[in-house]
Amino acid sequence: MLKIIKPYMMPIAMTLGAIFYSFFGSLAFLTPYLIFVMLFLTYCNLKLKEIRFSKLHIWLISIQIVGSLTLFFVFRPFSPILAQGAMICVLAPTATAAPVITGMLKGNVASLTAYSLISNLTIALAAPVIFSFVGSYNDLPFFESFLAIAKRVFLLLFLPFITALLLQKFTPKLTERLATFKNFSFYLWSLALCVVTGRTVQFIILQEGKNYNIEIIIAIVAMFVCVGQFLLGRGIGRKYDDTVAGGQGLGQKNTILAIWMAQMYLNPIASIGPGAYVLWQNIVNSYQVWLRRKTL
């Protein structure tokens, strides 16, 4: 039954979240815990000795940081909300599921896994600084806002990694046992997608001023940002004979984390950017997988 439903779980989860937005929106407090467990299970499968860093990874992480800030300053004169929505679509770290798609496309899974780790840990350090200047905490003194944001983001992204490493070192059998539950992440991801979709719809419906025009523009900009990142990542990856990993590393985002960060530290309406990005990146991935199978 799961094999039949799984390919359609993304639209099913988003539809359920949108229809029952009141219920799933009330579960928003669960989001960081769901993200934590998903990252933890991913890191339990991580073998540090297999991780190899390359110049490609430096290029990709530089684009994430510099590119996100560039888009923010480009769009800010038109709309601060649009600027935040575009920024978070680039700043968001690589999705934990990206290695799976990379494997389906016959790409370098080890390279993408290494970049996924770099991306998540770097954003854990960079996001509190960036959000302190451009987010909802920017009216506080920098150090105060930095600590307020870092406390949550740092723990959410670093603690699963550190916990997994400690378990691998001191209780390897338990870690191996936990690694067998990696498919459980699919259920957690589905629930998390319902929750963040419900929370986003809740913001849209309950907003005081109707901003439908800017919301549609944010979704359209997210589409161009999504396609642009996949193409740019593949272009850079091609120079290092790592085309697929480059595209997936830069283009496939942890959108659930991005939506949560936008709702917590930016204007909540900006979460429409990564919310729409969920759809666009799944369309791109579906097309890539279809094209790959067609050429076999």
C-alpha positions in Angstrom: 0.0 0.0 0.0 2.8 2.4 0.9 4.5 1.8 -2.4 1.4 2.9 -4.2 0.8 6.0 -2.0 4.5 7.1 -1.7 4.9 8.8 -5.1 1.9 10.9 -4.4 2.5 11.7 -0.8 3.7 15.2 -1.4 0.5 16.5 -3.0 -1.6 14.4 -0.5 0.2 15.9 2.5 -0.1 19.4 1.2 -3.8 19.0 0.4 -4.5 17.6 3.8 -2.6 20.4 5.4 -4.5 23.0 3.4 -7.9 21.5 4.0 -7.4 20.9 7.7 -5.3 23.9 8.2 -6.8 24.7 11.6 -5.9 21.3 13.1 -2.4 21.0 11.5 -1.7 24.7 12.2 -2.2 24.0 15.9 0.5 21.3 15.7 3.2 23.8 14.5 5.0 23.4 17.8 6.0 19.9 16.7 7.9 21.1 13.6 11.4 21.5 15.2 11.1 18.1 16.9 10.2 16.4 13.6 13.1 18.1 11.9 15.4 17.1 14.7 14.4 13.4 14.5 14.7 13.4 10.7 18.2 14.9 10.7 19.2 12.5 13.5 18.1 9.4 11.7 19.9 10.7 8.6 23.1 11.2 10.5 22.9 7.8 12.1 23.5 6.4 8.5 26.4 8.8 8.0 30.0 7.4 7.9 32.5 10.2 8.5 35.3 8.2 6.9 33.4 8.2 3.6 33.0 12.0 3.6 35.2 13.9 1.2 35.1 17.6 0.7 35.9 19.3 -2.6 36.1 22.7 -4.3 32.6 22.2 -5.6 31.3 22.2 -2.1 33.0 25.6 -1.4 31.3 27.1 -4.5 27.9 25.8 -3.6 27.9 27.0 0.0 29.3 30.4 -1.2 26.4 30.7 -3.6 23.9 29.8 -0.8 25.2 32.5 1.5 26.1 35.3 -1.0 23.2 34.4 -3.4 20.6 34.6 -0.6 21.8 38.0 0.5 22.0 39.3 -3.1 18.4 38.3 -3.8 17.3 40.0 -0.5 18.9 43.3 -1.4 17.7 43.1 -5.0 14.0 42.6 -4.0 13.9 44.7 -0.9 13.2 48.0 -2.6 10.1 46.4 -4.2 8.9 44.4 -1.1 10.6 43.3 2.1 8.3 40.2 2.2 9.2 39.3 -1.3 12.9 39.8 -0.5 12.7 37.5 2.5 10.7 34.8 0.6 13.4 34.8 -2.2 16.3 34.8 0.3 15.1 31.8 2.3 14.7 29.8 -0.9 18.4 30.1 -1.5 19.6 30.1 2.1 17.8 26.9 3.0 20.2 23.9 3.4 20.2 20.8 1.2 17.3 18.4 1.7 18.1 15.2 3.7 16.4 13.3 0.8 18.7 14.8 -1.8 21.1 11.8 -1.8 18.2 9.5 -2.7 17.4 11.5 -5.8 21.1 11.8 -6.6 21.3 8.0 -6.5 18.3 7.6 -8.8 20.0 10.0 -11.3 23.2 7.9 -11.0 25.1 10.8 -9.5 27.8 10.9 -6.8 25.9 10.1 -3.6 29.0 10.4 -1.4 29.7 13.9 -2.7 26.1 15.0 -2.2 26.0 13.5 1.3 29.2 15.5 2.2 27.7 18.7 0.9 24.4 18.1 2.7 26.4 17.9 6.0 28.3 21.1 5.1 25.2 22.9 4.1 23.2 22.1 7.2 26.1 22.9 9.6 27.1 26.1 7.8 23.5 27.4 7.8 23.3 26.7 11.5 26.0 29.2 12.0 25.1 31.7 9.3 21.3 31.9 9.7 21.3 33.5 13.2 23.5 36.3 11.9 21.5 36.9 8.7 18.1 36.7 10.5 19.3 39.2 13.2 19.7 41.8 10.4 16.8 41.1 8.1 14.2 39.2 10.2 11.6 39.9 12.8 14.2 40.2 15.5 16.1 43.1 13.8 14.6 45.6 16.2 16.6 44.0 19.1 20.3 44.6 19.8 22.3 42.4 17.5 23.9 40.2 20.2 20.5 39.7 21.9 18.8 38.8 18.6 21.7 36.5 17.6 21.5 34.5 20.8 17.7 34.2 20.6 17.9 32.8 17.1 21.1 30.8 17.5 19.7 29.0 20.6 17.1 27.3 18.5 18.7 27.0 15.1 22.1 25.8 16.4 20.5 23.1 18.6 18.1 22.0 15.9 20.8 21.6 13.2 24.0 20.7 15.3 22.6 18.6 18.1 21.3 15.8 15.8 24.8 15.5 14.3 26.6 15.6 17.6 24.2 13.1 19.1 24.6 10.7 16.2 28.4 10.9 16.4 28.4 10.2 20.1 26.1 7.2 19.6 28.3 5.9 16.8 31.3 6.1 19.0 30.0 4.7 22.3 27.0 2.6 21.2 27.6 1.4 17.7 25.1 -1.4 17.9 22.3 1.0 18.9 23.3 3.3 16.1 23.0 0.5 13.6 19.6 -0.4 15.0 18.5 3.2 14.7 19.8 3.4 11.2 17.3 0.7 10.1 14.5 3.2 10.9 15.6 5.6 8.2 12.3 4.8 6.3 10.5 6.2 9.3 11.7 9.6 8.2 9.2 9.4 5.3 6.3 9.4 7.7 7.8 12.2 9.8 8.4 14.2 6.6 4.7 13.6 5.5 3.4 14.8 8.9 5.8 17.8 8.9 4.7 18.8 5.4 1.0 18.7 6.6 1.9 20.8 9.6 3.9 23.5 7.8 1.3 23.7 4.9 -1.5 24.1 7.4 0.4 26.8 9.3 1.1 28.7 6.0 -2.5 28.5 4.9 -3.5 29.6 8.4 -1.3 32.7 8.0 -2.8 33.5 4.6 -6.4 33.2 5.8 -6.0 35.0 9.1 -3.8 37.8 7.8 -5.2 41.3 8.6 -4.4 42.9 5.2 -4.9 40.8 2.1 -1.6 40.4 0.3 -2.7 38.0 -2.4 -0.8 39.8 -5.2 2.5 39.7 -3.4 1.9 36.1 -2.4 1.4 35.0 -6.0 4.6 37.0 -7.0 6.5 35.2 -4.2 5.4 31.8 -5.5 6.4 32.8 -9.1 9.8 34.1 -8.0 10.3 30.8 -6.0 9.9 29.0 -9.3 12.6 31.0 -11.1 14.9 30.7 -8.0 14.3 26.9 -8.0 15.0 26.3 -11.6 17.9 28.7 -11.5 19.6 26.9 -8.6 19.3 23.5 -10.3 20.8 24.9 -13.5 23.6 26.8 -11.8 24.4 23.9 -9.5 24.6 21.5 -12.5 26.7 24.0 -14.4 29.3 24.3 -11.6 29.2 20.6 -10.9 29.9 19.9 -14.6 33.3 21.6 -14.2 34.2 19.2 -11.4 32.7 16.1 -13.1 30.0 16.1 -10.5 27.0 17.4 -12.4 24.1 15.7 -10.6 25.5 16.3 -7.1 26.0 20.0 -8.0 22.4 20.4 -9.2 20.8 18.5 -6.3 23.1 20.1 -3.7 22.1 23.6 -4.7 18.6 23.0 -6.0 17.0 20.5 -3.7 16.2 22.2 -0.4 15.1 21.2 3.1 11.8 23.2 2.5 10.2 22.1 5.8 13.2 23.6 7.7 13.0 26.7 5.4 9.2 27.2 6.0 9.8 26.8 9.8 12.6 29.4 9.8 10.6 31.8 7.7 7.6 31.5 10.1 9.8 31.8 13.2 12.2 34.6 12.2 10.9 36.4 9.1 7.5 37.7 8.0 5.3 34.6 8.1 4.0 35.4 4.6 7.5 34.9 3.3 7.1 31.2 4.1 5.0 31.0 0.9 8.4 31.1 -1.0 9.7 27.8 0.4 6.1 26.5 0.4 5.9 27.0 -3.3 9.4 25.7 -3.7 8.2 22.3 -2.4 6.1 22.0 -5.5 8.6 23.4 -8.0 11.5 21.2 -6.8 9.4 18.1 -6.9 8.4 18.9 -10.5 12.1 19.4 -11.4 13.1 16.1 -9.7 10.2 14.2 -11.3 11.2 15.5 -14.7 14.9 14.6 -14.1 14.0 11.0 -13.0 11.7 10.6 -16.0 14.3 11.9 -18.4 16.9 9.5 -16.8 14.7 6.5 -17.2 13.8 7.4 -20.7 17.5 7.5 -21.7 18.2 4.0 -20.2 
